[in-house]
Amino acid sequence: MEYRTLGNTELKVSKICLGTMTFGEQNTEAEGHQQLDYALDQGVNFIDTAEMYAVPSRPETQGKTESIIGTWIKKRQNRDQFILGTKITGPSAGLKHIRNPLRFNDEQLETAVNGSLKRLQSDYIDLYQLHWPERKANFFGQRGFQPDPNEAWEDNLLSIIHKMEDLRKAGKIRHWGLSNETAWGTMRYLTLADQHDLPRPVSIQNPYSLLNRLFEVATAEVSIREKIGLLAYSPMAFGLLSGKYHKGIEEKDARLNRYKQMSRYNSKNCYQATEAYLKIAEKHGLSLAQMSLAFGNDRPFMTSNIIGATNIAQLKENIESHSVKLSEEILQEIEAVQEQIPNPAP
């Protein structure tokens, strides 16, 4: 396993990160513990979660993922063996069961951190992330920025940075990061932190896959030049990039079948692009899953690729992508598809 430096910190994280949002919904506690054990045995030392998980978030399962990780930590007594990241939920009309209203003010940041620490049964969080902006930007499934003249958001980014420093000084978090953030928002945070001699965000967790390379448009340059690495989520596009839907071998309760309301990857263009990528993988004797993950693994802005699975066989295949290197020929063929059907998933 290869390890990379997390932003400007001293932490070294595996280039494969274990995503856990299925724990407590599609995966039981025992299955979650099995995945965590297997990932650590394979050299994965980075685990990502969020207070809103399991997904889809609902009152009955909210926080359950963190709780499953917490019982695993208590049982294994291994907290010093891995890097743990979680997130505070941003404003969303559908998530009022978490807190209402959802804000990134001092009180809610404190409440959210304390809740996560309790569920995780940990004294500290290595990486605490803002799940998405408090302002109206970078919505799930929205392509590009669409200004809202009625937006009530007031610039509170500096107060967020100050609170993150308070949490760090209290020993509750070690570092902080962004998620679903724009290039503008990322640079604002970085600039304000530098101007006020406060700790910078060290990472940005955004979607990135063969079906969604929008990160490359503006944020990739910020990532490389400012040393704020990408933690890529949905690199498998909810499993579409495994090829199982095209082969007709997906399980009845597979994610895209089970959650049809999550239509980000259900478009005709996504299926057409995936079919083209599947042909490339088969031509070169690769599984589509490993080709898809290997592509992301070696992007110059990538710090860690967040993979998730509902069973050990999927997890094994995904983790093994860390040793796959794509030839120049494969990369050129991938680019040809991207030029024909660019970024079909918003």
TORZA-496952 format. One record per residue (C-alpha): residue in one letter; x, y, z. Coordinates in Angstrom, 2 decimals, padded with zeros to 5 digits. Layout:
BEGIN
<r aa="A" x="X" y="Y" z="Z"/>
...
END
This chain:
BEGIN
<r aa="M" x="000.00" y="000.00" z="000.00"/>
<r aa="E" x="001.23" y="003.49" z="-000.82"/>
<r aa="Y" x="000.89" y="006.26" z="001.77"/>
<r aa="R" x="000.63" y="009.96" z="001.05"/>
<r aa="T" x="000.93" y="013.07" z="003.18"/>
<r aa="L" x="-002.40" y="014.59" z="004.18"/>
<r aa="G" x="-002.15" y="018.25" z="003.17"/>
<r aa="N" x="000.49" y="020.12" z="005.16"/>
<r aa="T" x="000.25" y="017.75" z="008.13"/>
<r aa="E" x="002.54" y="015.06" z="009.46"/>
<r aa="L" x="-000.07" y="012.38" z="008.81"/>
<r aa="K" x="000.49" y="009.66" z="006.21"/>
<r aa="V" x="-002.72" y="008.16" z="004.82"/>
<r aa="S" x="-003.19" y="005.17" z="002.53"/>
<r aa="K" x="-004.09" y="006.07" z="-001.04"/>
<r aa="I" x="-007.17" y="003.91" z="-000.54"/>
<r aa="C" x="-009.58" y="005.10" z="002.16"/>
<r aa="L" x="-012.42" y="002.97" z="003.51"/>
<r aa="G" x="-015.79" y="004.68" z="003.14"/>
<r aa="T" x="-018.43" y="003.50" z="005.59"/>
<r aa="M" x="-021.77" y="005.07" z="004.69"/>
<r aa="T" x="-023.41" y="001.65" z="004.13"/>
<r aa="F" x="-022.76" y="000.57" z="007.74"/>
<r aa="G" x="-026.10" y="000.50" z="009.52"/>
<r aa="E" x="-028.19" y="000.45" z="006.33"/>
<r aa="Q" x="-026.89" y="-002.02" z="003.74"/>
<r aa="N" x="-024.36" y="-003.53" z="006.15"/>
<r aa="T" x="-024.90" y="-004.86" z="009.67"/>
<r aa="E" x="-022.62" y="-004.09" z="012.59"/>
<r aa="A" x="-020.87" y="-007.48" z="012.17"/>
<r aa="E" x="-020.32" y="-006.84" z="008.46"/>
<r aa="G" x="-019.02" y="-003.36" z="009.18"/>
<r aa="H" x="-016.51" y="-004.76" z="011.69"/>
<r aa="Q" x="-015.46" y="-007.40" z="009.16"/>
<r aa="Q" x="-014.81" y="-004.73" z="006.52"/>
<r aa="L" x="-012.83" y="-002.60" z="008.97"/>
<r aa="D" x="-010.69" y="-005.59" z="010.00"/>
<r aa="Y" x="-010.06" y="-006.59" z="006.39"/>
<r aa="A" x="-009.15" y="-003.07" z="005.28"/>
<r aa="L" x="-006.61" y="-002.60" z="008.07"/>
<r aa="D" x="-005.10" y="-006.01" z="007.32"/>
<r aa="Q" x="-004.55" y="-004.86" z="003.72"/>
<r aa="G" x="-002.70" y="-001.71" z="004.77"/>
<r aa="V" x="-005.60" y="000.74" z="004.64"/>
<r aa="N" x="-005.09" y="003.17" z="007.54"/>
<r aa="F" x="-007.69" y="005.80" z="006.65"/>
<r aa="I" x="-011.41" y="005.53" z="007.52"/>
<r aa="D" x="-014.04" y="008.08" z="006.50"/>
<r aa="T" x="-017.50" y="008.56" z="007.97"/>
<r aa="A" x="-020.02" y="011.31" z="008.85"/>
<r aa="E" x="-022.55" y="012.15" z="011.52"/>
<r aa="M" x="-025.40" y="011.90" z="008.98"/>
<r aa="Y" x="-024.58" y="008.28" z="007.97"/>
<r aa="A" x="-025.97" y="005.68" z="007.27"/>
<r aa="V" x="-027.12" y="006.74" z="003.78"/>
<r aa="P" x="-029.82" y="007.57" z="002.97"/>
<r aa="S" x="-029.98" y="009.47" z="006.23"/>
<r aa="R" x="-033.16" y="009.07" z="008.25"/>
<r aa="P" x="-033.99" y="009.46" z="011.95"/>
<r aa="E" x="-033.82" y="005.70" z="012.60"/>
<r aa="T" x="-030.27" y="005.28" z="011.27"/>
<r aa="Q" x="-028.64" y="008.71" z="011.65"/>
<r aa="G" x="-025.35" y="008.30" z="013.52"/>
<r aa="K" x="-025.47" y="004.53" z="013.29"/>
<r aa="T" x="-022.37" y="004.31" z="011.09"/>
<r aa="E" x="-020.26" y="006.18" z="013.63"/>
<r aa="S" x="-021.67" y="003.96" z="016.38"/>
<r aa="I" x="-020.64" y="000.80" z="014.49"/>
<r aa="I" x="-017.13" y="002.17" z="014.09"/>
<r aa="G" x="-017.20" y="003.05" z="017.79"/>
<r aa="T" x="-018.04" y="-000.47" z="018.93"/>
<r aa="W" x="-015.26" y="-001.76" z="016.67"/>
<r aa="I" x="-012.76" y="000.68" z="018.23"/>
<r aa="K" x="-013.83" y="-000.35" z="021.73"/>
<r aa="K" x="-013.59" y="-004.03" z="020.88"/>
<r aa="R" x="-010.22" y="-003.84" z="019.08"/>
<r aa="Q" x="-008.56" y="-001.14" z="021.24"/>
<r aa="N" x="-006.72" y="000.00" z="018.11"/>
<r aa="R" x="-007.40" y="003.73" z="017.87"/>
<r aa="D" x="-003.71" y="004.54" z="017.32"/>
<r aa="Q" x="-003.51" y="002.31" z="014.24"/>
<r aa="F" x="-005.53" y="004.41" z="011.78"/>
<r aa="I" x="-006.56" y="007.91" z="010.70"/>
<r aa="L" x="-010.24" y="008.70" z="011.28"/>
<r aa="G" x="-012.24" y="011.37" z="009.48"/>
<r aa="T" x="-015.85" y="012.42" z="010.02"/>
<r aa="K" x="-018.06" y="015.35" z="009.04"/>
<r aa="I" x="-020.57" y="017.85" z="010.37"/>
<r aa="T" x="-023.76" y="018.05" z="008.30"/>
<r aa="G" x="-024.42" y="021.24" z="006.38"/>
<r aa="P" x="-027.80" y="022.92" z="005.89"/>
<r aa="S" x="-030.36" y="020.68" z="004.17"/>
<r aa="A" x="-034.14" y="020.68" z="004.22"/>
<r aa="G" x="-034.19" y="016.89" z="004.33"/>
<r aa="L" x="-031.92" y="016.47" z="007.34"/>
<r aa="K" x="-033.73" y="018.42" z="010.04"/>
<r aa="H" x="-033.78" y="015.29" z="012.20"/>
<r aa="I" x="-030.06" y="015.89" z="012.89"/>
<r aa="R" x="-030.41" y="019.48" z="014.07"/>
<r aa="N" x="-032.82" y="022.21" z="013.08"/>
<r aa="P" x="-031.74" y="024.51" z="011.62"/>
<r aa="L" x="-028.37" y="023.13" z="010.52"/>
<r aa="R" x="-025.59" y="025.71" z="010.76"/>
<r aa="F" x="-021.81" y="025.92" z="011.11"/>
<r aa="N" x="-021.90" y="028.24" z="014.11"/>
<r aa="D" x="-019.84" y="027.71" z="017.26"/>
<r aa="E" x="-022.63" y="026.00" z="019.18"/>
<r aa="Q" x="-023.46" y="023.48" z="016.46"/>
<r aa="L" x="-019.83" y="022.71" z="015.66"/>
<r aa="E" x="-019.29" y="021.94" z="019.35"/>
<r aa="T" x="-022.46" y="019.85" z="019.57"/>
<r aa="A" x="-021.69" y="017.91" z="016.41"/>
<r aa="V" x="-018.09" y="017.15" z="017.39"/>
<r aa="N" x="-019.14" y="015.97" z="020.84"/>
<r aa="G" x="-021.84" y="013.75" z="019.36"/>
<r aa="S" x="-019.41" y="012.16" z="016.91"/>
<r aa="L" x="-016.78" y="011.58" z="019.60"/>
<r aa="K" x="-019.34" y="009.87" z="021.80"/>
<r aa="R" x="-020.62" y="007.59" z="019.03"/>
<r aa="L" x="-017.10" y="006.82" z="017.81"/>
<r aa="Q" x="-015.94" y="006.10" z="021.37"/>
<r aa="S" x="-012.79" y="008.08" z="020.62"/>
<r aa="D" x="-011.08" y="010.93" z="022.43"/>
<r aa="Y" x="-010.21" y="012.70" z="019.18"/>
<r aa="I" x="-010.98" y="012.95" z="015.46"/>
<r aa="D" x="-008.01" y="013.14" z="013.10"/>
<r aa="L" x="-009.83" y="014.99" z="010.31"/>
<r aa="Y" x="-013.03" y="016.97" z="010.90"/>
<r aa="Q" x="-014.77" y="018.07" z="007.71"/>
<r aa="L" x="-017.58" y="020.43" z="006.68"/>
<r aa="H" x="-019.86" y="018.08" z="004.72"/>
<r aa="W" x="-020.89" y="020.78" z="002.23"/>
<r aa="P" x="-020.98" y="024.58" z="002.16"/>
<r aa="E" x="-023.43" y="026.47" z="004.31"/>
<r aa="R" x="-024.00" y="028.82" z="001.38"/>
<r aa="K" x="-025.94" y="027.64" z="-001.69"/>
<r aa="A" x="-023.19" y="026.10" z="-003.79"/>
<r aa="N" x="-022.14" y="022.65" z="-005.02"/>
<r aa="F" x="-025.44" y="020.87" z="-004.47"/>
<r aa="F" x="-025.57" y="017.12" z="-005.05"/>
<r aa="G" x="-026.43" y="016.65" z="-008.72"/>
<r aa="Q" x="-026.10" y="020.35" z="-009.62"/>
<r aa="R" x="-023.67" y="021.18" z="-012.41"/>
<r aa="G" x="-022.02" y="024.55" z="-011.87"/>
<r aa="F" x="-022.76" y="027.51" z="-009.61"/>
<r aa="Q" x="-026.25" y="028.99" z="-009.80"/>
<r aa="P" x="-026.53" y="032.23" z="-007.78"/>
<r aa="D" x="-029.65" y="032.70" z="-005.66"/>
<r aa="P" x="-030.69" y="036.37" z="-005.25"/>
<r aa="N" x="-032.66" y="035.41" z="-002.13"/>
<r aa="E" x="-029.78" y="033.67" z="-000.39"/>
<r aa="A" x="-029.57" y="034.70" z="003.26"/>
<r aa="W" x="-026.02" y="033.45" z="003.87"/>
<r aa="E" x="-023.58" y="035.86" z="005.50"/>
<r aa="D" x="-019.85" y="035.30" z="005.21"/>
<r aa="N" x="-018.94" y="033.37" z="008.36"/>
<r aa="L" x="-015.88" y="031.51" z="007.07"/>
<r aa="L" x="-013.43" y="033.19" z="009.44"/>
<r aa="S" x="-015.55" y="032.31" z="012.48"/>
<r aa="I" x="-015.58" y="028.67" z="011.32"/>
<r aa="I" x="-011.79" y="028.65" z="011.08"/>
<r aa="H" x="-011.50" y="030.14" z="014.58"/>
<r aa="K" x="-013.84" y="027.47" z="015.96"/>
<r aa="M" x="-011.84" y="024.71" z="014.27"/>
<r aa="E" x="-008.76" y="026.06" z="016.03"/>
<r aa="D" x="-010.63" y="026.05" z="019.34"/>
<r aa="L" x="-011.57" y="022.40" z="018.78"/>
<r aa="R" x="-007.97" y="021.59" z="017.90"/>
<r aa="K" x="-006.65" y="023.28" z="021.04"/>
<r aa="A" x="-009.21" y="021.35" z="023.10"/>
<r aa="G" x="-007.80" y="018.10" z="021.67"/>
<r aa="K" x="-011.08" y="017.11" z="020.04"/>
<r aa="I" x="-009.77" y="017.31" z="016.47"/>
<r aa="R" x="-006.27" y="017.23" z="014.98"/>
<r aa="H" x="-006.97" y="018.78" z="011.57"/>
<r aa="W" x="-009.92" y="019.99" z="009.52"/>
<r aa="G" x="-011.02" y="019.80" z="005.93"/>
<r aa="L" x="-013.67" y="020.71" z="003.38"/>
<r aa="S" x="-016.15" y="018.65" z="001.39"/>
<r aa="N" x="-018.30" y="019.37" z="-001.67"/>
<r aa="E" x="-016.54" y="022.72" z="-001.84"/>
<r aa="T" x="-015.89" y="025.02" z="-004.80"/>
<r aa="A" x="-012.58" y="026.52" z="-005.92"/>
<r aa="W" x="-013.72" y="029.93" z="-004.65"/>
<r aa="G" x="-014.68" y="028.58" z="-001.23"/>
<r aa="T" x="-011.45" y="026.63" z="-000.91"/>
<r aa="M" x="-009.30" y="029.66" z="-001.71"/>
<r aa="R" x="-011.30" y="031.86" z="000.67"/>
<r aa="Y" x="-010.69" y="029.46" z="003.55"/>
<r aa="L" x="-007.00" y="029.16" z="002.71"/>
<r aa="T" x="-006.52" y="032.91" z="002.37"/>
<r aa="L" x="-008.35" y="033.72" z="005.61"/>
<r aa="A" x="-006.40" y="031.08" z="007.53"/>
<r aa="D" x="-003.10" y="032.51" z="006.26"/>
<r aa="Q" x="-004.09" y="036.11" z="006.95"/>
<r aa="H" x="-005.03" y="035.31" z="010.56"/>
<r aa="D" x="-002.26" y="032.80" z="011.24"/>
<r aa="L" x="-004.73" y="029.97" z="011.78"/>
<r aa="P" x="-004.56" y="026.33" z="010.64"/>
<r aa="R" x="-005.55" y="025.77" z="007.03"/>
<r aa="P" x="-007.98" y="023.12" z="005.85"/>
<r aa="V" x="-005.81" y="020.17" z="004.84"/>
<r aa="S" x="-008.09" y="018.31" z="002.43"/>
<r aa="I" x="-011.14" y="018.59" z="000.21"/>
<r aa="Q" x="-013.57" y="015.68" z="-000.22"/>
<r aa="N" x="-015.38" y="016.02" z="-003.54"/>
<r aa="P" x="-016.78" y="013.56" z="-006.09"/>
<r aa="Y" x="-014.33" y="012.28" z="-008.68"/>
<r aa="S" x="-014.66" y="009.37" z="-011.08"/>
<r aa="L" x="-014.55" y="008.51" z="-014.77"/>
<r aa="L" x="-018.11" y="009.86" z="-014.94"/>
<r aa="N" x="-017.45" y="013.06" z="-013.01"/>
<r aa="R" x="-014.12" y="014.83" z="-013.53"/>
<r aa="L" x="-015.43" y="018.31" z="-012.80"/>
<r aa="F" x="-012.82" y="018.65" z="-010.04"/>
<r aa="E" x="-010.25" y="019.08" z="-012.81"/>
<r aa="V" x="-011.90" y="022.25" z="-014.15"/>
<r aa="A" x="-010.73" y="024.68" z="-011.45"/>
<r aa="T" x="-010.26" y="022.97" z="-008.11"/>
<r aa="A" x="-007.44" y="020.66" z="-009.22"/>
<r aa="E" x="-005.07" y="023.60" z="-009.66"/>
<r aa="V" x="-005.96" y="024.90" z="-006.20"/>
<r aa="S" x="-005.40" y="021.39" z="-004.80"/>
<r aa="I" x="-001.93" y="021.01" z="-006.31"/>
<r aa="R" x="-000.61" y="024.54" z="-005.80"/>
<r aa="E" x="-002.00" y="024.93" z="-002.27"/>
<r aa="K" x="-001.27" y="021.34" z="-001.12"/>
<r aa="I" x="-004.88" y="020.62" z="-000.18"/>
<r aa="G" x="-005.32" y="017.09" z="-001.48"/>
<r aa="L" x="-008.47" y="015.53" z="-002.86"/>
<r aa="L" x="-010.24" y="012.78" z="-000.95"/>
<r aa="A" x="-012.37" y="011.46" z="-003.78"/>
<r aa="Y" x="-015.80" y="010.06" z="-003.02"/>
<r aa="S" x="-018.04" y="008.01" z="-005.34"/>
<r aa="P" x="-015.09" y="006.82" z="-007.47"/>
<r aa="M" x="-017.28" y="003.86" z="-008.46"/>
<r aa="A" x="-020.36" y="005.98" z="-009.25"/>
<r aa="F" x="-022.63" y="004.04" z="-006.85"/>
<r aa="G" x="-021.34" y="000.80" z="-008.40"/>
<r aa="L" x="-022.17" y="001.68" z="-012.01"/>
<r aa="L" x="-018.44" y="001.63" z="-012.82"/>
<r aa="S" x="-018.19" y="-001.98" z="-011.68"/>
<r aa="G" x="-019.88" y="-002.99" z="-014.93"/>
<r aa="K" x="-022.36" y="-005.22" z="-013.10"/>
<r aa="Y" x="-025.42" y="-003.29" z="-014.31"/>
<r aa="H" x="-024.30" y="-003.59" z="-017.94"/>
<r aa="K" x="-023.64" y="-007.30" z="-017.51"/>
<r aa="G" x="-026.95" y="-007.82" z="-015.74"/>
<r aa="I" x="-025.32" y="-009.43" z="-012.72"/>
<r aa="E" x="-026.14" y="-006.82" z="-010.10"/>
<r aa="E" x="-027.90" y="-007.83" z="-006.91"/>
<r aa="K" x="-031.59" y="-006.99" z="-006.58"/>
<r aa="D" x="-030.82" y="-004.59" z="-003.73"/>
<r aa="A" x="-027.75" y="-003.01" z="-005.39"/>
<r aa="R" x="-027.50" y="000.72" z="-004.71"/>
<r aa="L" x="-028.79" y="002.03" z="-008.05"/>
<r aa="N" x="-031.72" y="-000.39" z="-007.88"/>
<r aa="R" x="-032.44" y="000.22" z="-004.22"/>
<r aa="Y" x="-032.19" y="004.02" z="-004.25"/>
<r aa="K" x="-033.57" y="005.10" z="-007.61"/>
<r aa="Q" x="-034.18" y="008.59" z="-006.20"/>
<r aa="M" x="-030.39" y="009.07" z="-006.23"/>
<r aa="S" x="-030.40" y="009.74" z="-009.96"/>
<r aa="R" x="-026.94" y="011.25" z="-010.33"/>
<r aa="Y" x="-025.66" y="008.17" z="-012.16"/>
<r aa="N" x="-028.90" y="006.94" z="-013.76"/>
<r aa="S" x="-028.76" y="009.03" z="-016.93"/>
<r aa="K" x="-028.48" y="007.69" z="-020.47"/>
<r aa="N" x="-025.12" y="009.42" z="-020.89"/>
<r aa="C" x="-023.74" y="007.79" z="-017.73"/>
<r aa="Y" x="-024.72" y="004.37" z="-019.03"/>
<r aa="Q" x="-023.29" y="005.05" z="-022.49"/>
<r aa="A" x="-019.98" y="006.31" z="-021.11"/>
<r aa="T" x="-019.75" y="003.35" z="-018.73"/>
<r aa="E" x="-020.34" y="000.95" z="-021.62"/>
<r aa="A" x="-017.42" y="002.52" z="-023.47"/>
<r aa="Y" x="-015.18" y="002.29" z="-020.39"/>
<r aa="L" x="-016.19" y="-001.35" z="-019.90"/>
<r aa="K" x="-015.02" y="-002.15" z="-023.44"/>
<r aa="I" x="-011.65" y="-000.54" z="-022.73"/>
<r aa="A" x="-011.21" y="-002.52" z="-019.51"/>
<r aa="E" x="-012.14" y="-005.83" z="-021.14"/>
<r aa="K" x="-009.88" y="-005.14" z="-024.11"/>
<r aa="H" x="-006.92" y="-004.77" z="-021.75"/>
<r aa="G" x="-007.79" y="-007.65" z="-019.42"/>
<r aa="L" x="-008.85" y="-005.49" z="-016.48"/>
<r aa="S" x="-012.01" y="-005.36" z="-014.42"/>
<r aa="L" x="-013.85" y="-002.08" z="-014.93"/>
<r aa="A" x="-013.81" y="-001.51" z="-011.17"/>
<r aa="Q" x="-010.03" y="-001.71" z="-010.96"/>
<r aa="M" x="-009.51" y="000.39" z="-014.08"/>
<r aa="S" x="-011.84" y="003.05" z="-012.73"/>
<r aa="L" x="-010.16" y="003.18" z="-009.34"/>
<r aa="A" x="-006.63" y="002.97" z="-010.76"/>
<r aa="F" x="-007.40" y="006.01" z="-012.93"/>
<r aa="G" x="-008.30" y="008.07" z="-009.87"/>
<r aa="N" x="-005.55" y="006.67" z="-007.66"/>
<r aa="D" x="-002.77" y="008.19" z="-009.74"/>
<r aa="R" x="-004.17" y="011.65" z="-010.44"/>
<r aa="P" x="-001.61" y="014.27" z="-009.31"/>
<r aa="F" x="-004.13" y="015.96" z="-007.00"/>
<r aa="M" x="-005.34" y="012.75" z="-005.35"/>
<r aa="T" x="-004.45" y="012.11" z="-001.72"/>
<r aa="S" x="-006.82" y="009.21" z="-001.06"/>
<r aa="N" x="-009.56" y="007.45" z="-003.02"/>
<r aa="I" x="-012.58" y="006.63" z="-000.84"/>
<r aa="I" x="-013.93" y="003.20" z="-001.69"/>
<r aa="G" x="-017.00" y="001.52" z="-000.26"/>
<r aa="A" x="-018.43" y="-001.96" z="-000.58"/>
<r aa="T" x="-021.31" y="-004.04" z="000.68"/>
<r aa="N" x="-019.35" y="-007.30" z="000.83"/>
<r aa="I" x="-015.78" y="-008.50" z="001.25"/>
<r aa="A" x="-015.43" y="-009.65" z="-002.37"/>
<r aa="Q" x="-016.15" y="-006.11" z="-003.61"/>
<r aa="L" x="-013.87" y="-004.64" z="-000.96"/>
<r aa="K" x="-011.02" y="-006.97" z="-001.94"/>
<r aa="E" x="-011.30" y="-006.03" z="-005.62"/>
<r aa="N" x="-011.45" y="-002.33" z="-004.82"/>
<r aa="I" x="-008.47" y="-002.35" z="-002.46"/>
<r aa="E" x="-006.38" y="-004.34" z="-004.93"/>
<r aa="S" x="-006.68" y="-001.43" z="-007.38"/>
<r aa="H" x="-003.83" y="000.22" z="-005.48"/>
<r aa="S" x="-001.35" y="-001.98" z="-007.37"/>
<r aa="V" x="-002.86" y="-001.47" z="-010.84"/>
<r aa="K" x="-001.01" y="000.92" z="-013.18"/>
<r aa="L" x="-002.70" y="002.03" z="-016.38"/>
<r aa="S" x="-000.69" y="002.15" z="-019.59"/>
<r aa="E" x="-000.47" y="005.25" z="-021.75"/>
<r aa="E" x="-002.62" y="003.46" z="-024.32"/>
<r aa="I" x="-005.41" y="002.89" z="-021.79"/>
<r aa="L" x="-005.20" y="006.49" z="-020.58"/>
<r aa="Q" x="-005.51" y="007.77" z="-024.16"/>
<r aa="E" x="-008.55" y="005.57" z="-024.75"/>
<r aa="I" x="-010.13" y="006.87" z="-021.54"/>
<r aa="E" x="-009.54" y="010.45" z="-022.69"/>
<r aa="A" x="-011.23" y="009.69" z="-026.01"/>
<r aa="V" x="-014.40" y="008.65" z="-024.16"/>
<r aa="Q" x="-014.20" y="011.74" z="-021.93"/>
<r aa="E" x="-014.02" y="013.95" z="-025.02"/>
<r aa="Q" x="-017.06" y="012.23" z="-026.53"/>
<r aa="I" x="-019.21" y="012.16" z="-023.36"/>
<r aa="P" x="-017.61" y="014.65" z="-020.93"/>
<r aa="N" x="-018.60" y="014.38" z="-017.25"/>
<r aa="P" x="-022.06" y="012.84" z="-017.69"/>
<r aa="A" x="-022.68" y="012.77" z="-013.92"/>
<r aa="P" x="-023.14" y="016.21" z="-012.30"/>
END
